Amino acid sequence: MTDTKTGEQSIRRAARQAAIAAQAKRRAQTAERDKRVDAAAITLIVALRERDALEHRAGTAIQAMLTEGLTLPDVVAWTAGETTLKEATRLADLAPRQDRP
């Protein structure tokens, strides 16, 4: 009977150790994934802020062109097709209020 109890305890101990090892492996994998996702999130936020700043600069440039008497279709023509009327309108609306004519 003692051998049976000892055998059962060995099985339980081995099962517990295997479960603990599996949990540790899962936690390590999750931690690594979280680090990758954190890094990607930071890259995304920086890129979005840079994009926003550049779009505001573009809007200010468009507003300067409008101040010179150009129309939005003229702005599109002056950019040689690098923008569309829809995009130029959107960007012009991003310019700070004090820069508008």
CYANA upper distance limits for C-alpha pairs under 8 A (distance plus 0.5 A):
  1 MET  CA      5 LYS  CA      6.95
  2 THR  CA      6 THR  CA      6.58
  3 ASP  CA      7 GLY  CA      6.45
  4 THR  CA      8 GLU  CA      6.59
  5 LYS  CA      9 GLN  CA      6.58
  6 THR  CA     10 SER  CA      6.65
  7 GLY  CA     11 ILE  CA      6.74
  8 GLU  CA     12 ARG  CA      6.64
  9 GLN  CA     13 ARG  CA      6.46
 10 SER  CA     14 ALA  CA      6.53
 11 ILE  CA     15 ALA  CA      6.52
 12 ARG  CA     16 ARG  CA      6.47
 13 ARG  CA     17 GLN  CA      6.61
 14 ALA  CA     18 ALA  CA      6.60
 15 ALA  CA     19 ALA  CA      6.61
 16 ARG  CA     20 ILE  CA      6.61
 17 GLN  CA     21 ALA  CA      6.58
 18 ALA  CA     22 ALA  CA      6.60
 19 ALA  CA     23 GLN  CA      6.65
 20 ILE  CA     24 ALA  CA      6.63
 21 ALA  CA     25 LYS  CA      6.65
 22 ALA  CA     26 ARG  CA      6.69
 23 GLN  CA     27 ARG  CA      6.59
 24 ALA  CA     28 ALA  CA      6.62
 25 LYS  CA     29 GLN  CA      6.71
 26 ARG  CA     30 THR  CA      6.59
 27 ARG  CA     31 ALA  CA      6.56
 28 ALA  CA     32 GLU  CA      6.75
 29 GLN  CA     33 ARG  CA      6.70
 30 THR  CA     34 ASP  CA      6.56
 31 ALA  CA     35 LYS  CA      6.77
 32 GLU  CA     36 ARG  CA      6.90
 33 ARG  CA     37 VAL  CA      6.65
 34 ASP  CA     38 ASP  CA      6.47
 35 LYS  CA     39 ALA  CA      6.71
 36 ARG  CA     40 ALA  CA      6.73
 37 VAL  CA     41 ALA  CA      6.55
 38 ASP  CA     42 ILE  CA      6.76
 39 ALA  CA     43 THR  CA      6.79
 40 ALA  CA     44 LEU  CA      6.62
 41 ALA  CA     45 ILE  CA      6.66
 42 ILE  CA     46 VAL  CA      6.68
 43 THR  CA     47 ALA  CA      6.62
 44 LEU  CA     48 LEU  CA      6.61
 45 ILE  CA     49 ARG  CA      6.71
 46 VAL  CA     50 GLU  CA      6.62
 47 ALA  CA     51 ARG  CA      6.52
 48 LEU  CA     52 ASP  CA      6.61
 49 ARG  CA     53 ALA  CA      6.71
 50 GLU  CA     54 LEU  CA      6.70
 51 ARG  CA     55 GLU  CA      6.56
 52 ASP  CA     56 HIS  CA      6.70
 53 ALA  CA     57 ARG  CA      6.83
 54 LEU  CA     58 ALA  CA      6.67
 55 GLU  CA     59 GLY  CA      6.59
 55 GLU  CA     91 LEU  CA      6.80
 55 GLU  CA     94 LEU  CA      7.80
 56 HIS  CA     60 THR  CA      6.69
 56 HIS  CA     91 LEU  CA      7.48
 56 HIS  CA     94 LEU  CA      6.07
 56 HIS  CA     95 ALA  CA      6.03
 56 HIS  CA     96 PRO  CA      8.24
 57 ARG  CA     61 ALA  CA      6.74
 57 ARG  CA     95 ALA  CA      7.90
 58 ALA  CA     62 ILE  CA      6.70
 58 ALA  CA     91 LEU  CA      6.92
 58 ALA  CA     92 ALA  CA      8.14
 58 ALA  CA     95 ALA  CA      8.46
 59 GLY  CA     63 GLN  CA      6.62
 59 GLY  CA     88 ALA  CA      8.18
 59 GLY  CA     91 LEU  CA      4.92
 59 GLY  CA     92 ALA  CA      4.76
 59 GLY  CA     93 ASP  CA      7.27
 59 GLY  CA     94 LEU  CA      6.04
 59 GLY  CA     95 ALA  CA      5.18
 60 THR  CA     64 ALA  CA      6.69
 60 THR  CA     92 ALA  CA      7.32
 60 THR  CA     94 LEU  CA      8.26
 60 THR  CA     95 ALA  CA      5.37
 60 THR  CA     96 PRO  CA      7.81
 60 THR  CA     99 ASP  CA      7.24
 61 ALA  CA     65 MET  CA      6.86
 62 ILE  CA     66 LEU  CA      6.71
 62 ILE  CA     75 VAL  CA      7.50
 62 ILE  CA     88 ALA  CA      7.76
 62 ILE  CA     91 LEU  CA      7.98
 62 ILE  CA     92 ALA  CA      6.22
 63 GLN  CA     67 THR  CA      6.58
 63 GLN  CA     92 ALA  CA      6.41
 63 GLN  CA     95 ALA  CA      7.51
 63 GLN  CA     99 ASP  CA      7.47
 63 GLN  CA    100 ARG  CA      6.55
 63 GLN  CA    101 PRO  CA      8.01
 64 ALA  CA     68 GLU  CA      6.92
 64 ALA  CA     99 ASP  CA      8.29
 64 ALA  CA    100 ARG  CA      8.46
 65 MET  CA     69 GLY  CA      7.34
 65 MET  CA     70 LEU  CA      6.33
 65 MET  CA     75 VAL  CA      7.50
 66 LEU  CA     70 LEU  CA      5.22
 66 LEU  CA     71 THR  CA      6.42
 66 LEU  CA     72 LEU  CA      7.75
 66 LEU  CA     75 VAL  CA      8.36
 66 LEU  CA    101 PRO  CA      8.35
 67 THR  CA    100 ARG  CA      8.20
 67 THR  CA    101 PRO  CA      6.36
 70 LEU  CA     74 ASP  CA      6.10
 70 LEU  CA     75 VAL  CA      7.10
 71 THR  CA     75 VAL  CA      6.83
 72 LEU  CA     76 VAL  CA      6.87
 72 LEU  CA     85 LEU  CA      7.02
 72 LEU  CA     88 ALA  CA      7.22
 72 LEU  CA     89 THR  CA      7.44
 73 PRO  CA     77 ALA  CA      6.80
 73 PRO  CA     85 LEU  CA      6.72
 74 ASP  CA     78 TRP  CA      6.60
 75 VAL  CA     79 THR  CA      6.81
 75 VAL  CA     88 ALA  CA      8.02
 76 VAL  CA     80 ALA  CA      7.15
 76 VAL  CA     81 GLY  CA      6.68
 76 VAL  CA     82 GLU  CA      7.92
 76 VAL  CA     83 THR  CA      6.39
 76 VAL  CA     84 THR  CA      6.52
 76 VAL  CA     85 LEU  CA      6.71
 76 VAL  CA     88 ALA  CA      7.61
 77 ALA  CA     81 GLY  CA      6.99
 79 THR  CA     83 THR  CA      7.11
 83 THR  CA     87 GLU  CA      6.70
 83 THR  CA     88 ALA  CA      6.91
 84 THR  CA     88 ALA  CA      6.49
 85 LEU  CA     89 THR  CA      6.54
 86 LYS  CA     90 ARG  CA      6.78
 87 GLU  CA     91 LEU  CA      6.56
 88 ALA  CA     92 ALA  CA      6.46
 89 THR  CA     93 ASP  CA      6.83
 90 ARG  CA     94 LEU  CA      7.23
 91 LEU  CA     95 ALA  CA      7.52
 95 ALA  CA     99 ASP  CA      7.13
 95 ALA  CA    100 ARG  CA      7.71
 96 PRO  CA    100 ARG  CA      7.61
